[in-house]
Amino acid sequence: MRKMTALMLCLFILLAGVSPITVLADELPVKTFSADVELLRQENDNYVMQVTATNKGEDFTGTVQVVFSVSAMGNCAYNTEITLPAQGKKQFTITAVSRAVDTSRGSCTVNFLDEKGRVLQTIPLDHVFGNTLSNISVGILSDNFSGLTFMDAGGRDFMIRGMEYPLELTEVDPERLKEQLPGLFFLVIDQFNVSSLDEESIQAIQDWTKDGGWLILGTGAHAQETLSGFTKDFIDVGIRRIYEPGEENPGAVNMSQYGYYYGFIDAGVDFEKMSFAELEYNNRGGYYLYESAEFPAIVGVLENGALSILNISLGEKELQKLGDYVIQSLYEEVMRNSSSYQSYASLPTNMDYTGKRLLAFIDGKNTSIDFTWLQVLIGVYVILAGPGLYLILRKCKKREWYWVCVPALGLLFMAGVFFFGRGARVNDTKVYSVTLQKADSDRMDTYFLAYRPGVKSWDMLLQKGYEAAGPGWDGYYRGYYSNSANYHYTVRNHSGGLSLGIVPGENFENAFLYAGGKTERKGTILGTGIRGDGINTDYVGTVTNQTSRDLDYMAVYFGESILVFSDVEAGETIDLSQAVQESRCIYQNQYVNYYDNLMYDMVGLYGSSSRFSYRQDDMAALLIGIGAALEAKPADQDPVVIVGLIRDYDKAVAEKCNEISYGCIYSYGEMEGL
């Protein structure tokens, strides 16, 4: 019976014109490839990855595609065209930008594609970066660990780098402290005598924090113990007074007078039932400390890390009332203060956030109308439709209607083309690029806003010199793909160079992209003896354009003042006082407290109108350069920031497309008295 069934099945397949072998091959393709991806080194905030591809089958010519997935950015595919002989193995490198990979998860997928782009085999890889992150580890160094278990925020998920992970507490053993520190995101020290640790362990905590760790210290009745042992150049915080339970303390007063600590109020926490440490602090060593508006604490930056010193002990029973969201926000506040936060956070940096909006502002022309096809159609109408209509009306003996019907039909025709004809709208690739470069450096960073409606996927060939490319910002257009065969951003390595593209979603209109690489040095922009009196607008000092390029605009940003000059030639020196008096300064502001204020004032976003006359898209590009220069300046210095803007800068895209390009060359100068 079984033989008869098998025979009938084979007969049926043969009659259908399909061989049994073909069916099996389609359903169970032979896996002839193997692959591995390994991190070689970090370079200029990029990851150089070595890809090993092995072919166990027949000769292969096609593409090896390495796909990284980041939830906040979508997927990014790095495609390399190779020829792989039978039983052969090849190694090559790709350079992935930091935004394109999730180092905390360390996973990716390798696809082998044939010459037609069809996926032949998919190989998932884990631990590409050596480890995967399953939780956010919080070290607790305390003699009262059981009293601090509520610090896990009820296992509440915590977002880092676009992914959510639970907080997991780890009891730190003082004897194994140096061994445990590297695996921690946060370290909480409370109700513990720090001076009981040996000097090496204390130094290890200080180094760990400066290198990017997040430190939280509880004080209250144990303030002296917790703050002891640390060096003054690490934490310069003193204790004015300890308020005992029952005493009216500043925490309770501030809470009632200023409405601070809403989470504590909602939870019914009574500060008068707790010991409260009144702390004093100094800003020294380039660190920045301030009093928190969310918690009774002092928070601030310690080089690449950050700390929070609470006025109370976290071991107080009253704090057991706090909601999980309050505990989570306590972690978030100290994390937000550190520069290392940018390596982990789901939110973009100030430069990213501002630059994203400013690039979009430059993109003010992407809804313009291309009347080329409309003119052709009007010509056709005039030559053919007009005479044809006249002949019809003449035959119907209604010639007097001609001068009524022709305009009406013409307007209806043009309206139909305008609203329904895709040819009436811009359909070529429009790219807005801003290239940033420190004048005396050979590195360049280019940020793109690329636009092409009606086309679902495309890529663009970059100029020579670009080494890395990928997603630009966590913008309005995200790629959520569950299947790694589908990808959002594409970077191709081929004989022509490096290509950058995107496979968009259904609502794709534009995309934020990034590319970086090497270029020639441009010289420098020299600023000396600069000083300004914001009240009397009395400026002193000179700025010299020692670059090889004429500058359409040059911004001088220092203290709370900014001056913008136009048309600064290569080699020219500007005396600030003289230039202001001669009205050469096209924009000035003496009270710049926040970078965002410049954005609203200079560019006039959200309906604001500028007090000055200039091209506002030029100012948008100039502000992107100022943002980059502010981010790149040394953390412990506050130099004069000088940025030159060049219109129609060197094109970033090698192939034909409508590119509006800007270049921002920046440098730093000396402020008088520093």
Secondary structure, DSSP 8 states (H G I E B T S, - for coil): -HHHHHHHHHHHHHHTT--HHHHHHHHS----EEEEEEEEEEETTEEEEEEEEEE-SS-EEEEEEEEEEETTTEEEEEEEEEEE-TT-EEEEEEEEEGGG--TTT--EEEEEE-TTS-EEEEEEE--TTS----SEEEEEE-S-GGGGGGGGGGG-EEEETTEEEEEEEEE--GGGHHHHGGG-SEEEE-S--GGGS-HHHHHHHHHHHHTT-EEEE--GGGHHHHHTTS-TTT--EEEEEEE-TTS--HHHHHHHHH---HHHHHHT--GGGS-EEEEEE---TT-EEEE-SSSSEEEEEETTEEEEEESS-TT-GGGGG--HHHHHHHHHHHHHTSTTHHHH-SS--HHHHHHHHHHHHH--STT-B--HHHHHHHHHIIIIIHHHHHHHHHHTT-GGGHHHHHHHHHHHHHHHHHHH-GGGB--S-EEEEEEEEETT-SEEEEEEEEE-TT-S-EEEEB-TTEEEEEE--S-S-----SSTTS-SEEEEEETTEEEEEE---TT--EEEEEEEEE----EEEEEEEEEEETTTTEEEEEEEEEESS-EEEEEEEETTEEEEEEEE-TT-EEEHHHHHHTT-EEEEES----HHHHIIIII-GGG---SS-S-HHHHHHHHHHHHHHHHHS-TT---EEEEEEEES-S-SB-SS-EEEEEEEEEEEE-BTT-
